[in-house]
């Protein structure tokens, strides 16, 4: 019986995959709401909040559109 051959990944490919995995952060719903509410308070600029939290402004605005509805 023949064994399957599994392609070997190089050390550099593994390192790159680990870096990609580590750089993506997932935010809880509570964190998203806290950040959006902080922006709505207006004490700091959106850019300053995003820099402090380590997120892109586009991500902030997509969160704010999802959480705030105008009535």
C-alpha positions as CSV (number, residue, x, y, z in Angstrom):
1,X,0.0,0.0,0.0
2,X,1.4,3.4,-1.0
3,X,1.4,6.3,1.4
4,X,0.1,9.7,0.3
5,X,2.8,12.3,-0.3
6,X,2.1,15.6,1.4
7,X,3.7,18.6,-0.1
8,X,6.3,20.1,2.2
9,X,6.0,23.8,3.0
10,X,9.2,25.8,3.5
11,X,10.0,27.6,6.7
12,X,9.5,30.9,5.0
13,X,6.0,30.0,3.8
14,X,5.1,29.0,7.3
15,X,6.4,32.2,8.7
16,X,4.5,34.3,6.2
17,X,1.3,32.4,7.0
18,X,1.8,32.9,10.7
19,X,2.4,36.6,10.3
20,X,-0.8,36.9,8.2
21,X,-2.7,35.0,10.8
22,X,-1.4,37.2,13.7
23,X,-2.0,40.5,12.0
24,X,-5.7,40.2,11.7
25,X,-7.6,41.2,14.8
26,X,-11.2,40.4,15.5
27,X,-13.2,42.9,17.5
28,X,-16.1,41.9,19.7
29,X,-19.5,43.7,19.3
30,X,-18.8,45.5,22.6
31,X,-15.5,46.9,21.3
32,X,-17.1,48.0,18.0
33,X,-19.9,49.8,19.9
34,X,-17.5,51.4,22.3
35,X,-15.3,52.7,19.4
36,X,-18.3,54.0,17.4
37,X,-19.8,55.8,20.5
38,X,-16.4,57.4,21.2
39,X,-16.5,58.8,17.7
40,X,-20.0,60.0,18.1
41,X,-19.1,61.9,21.3
42,X,-16.9,64.1,19.2
43,X,-14.2,64.7,21.9
44,X,-11.5,63.4,19.5
45,X,-11.3,63.3,15.7
46,X,-12.2,60.0,14.0
47,X,-8.7,59.8,12.7
48,X,-7.2,60.1,16.2
49,X,-9.6,57.4,17.5
50,X,-8.7,55.1,14.6
51,X,-5.0,55.6,15.1
52,X,-5.3,54.9,18.8
53,X,-7.4,51.7,18.3
54,X,-5.3,50.5,15.3
55,X,-8.1,50.4,12.8
56,X,-8.6,52.0,9.4
57,X,-11.1,54.9,9.1
58,X,-13.0,52.9,6.5
59,X,-13.5,50.1,9.1
60,X,-14.8,52.7,11.6
61,X,-17.3,54.1,9.1
62,X,-18.6,50.6,8.1
63,X,-19.1,49.8,11.8
64,X,-20.9,53.2,12.3
65,X,-23.2,52.6,9.4
66,X,-24.1,49.1,10.8
67,X,-24.8,50.3,14.3
68,X,-26.5,53.7,13.8
69,X,-29.8,54.0,12.1
70,X,-31.5,57.4,11.5
71,X,-35.2,57.5,12.5
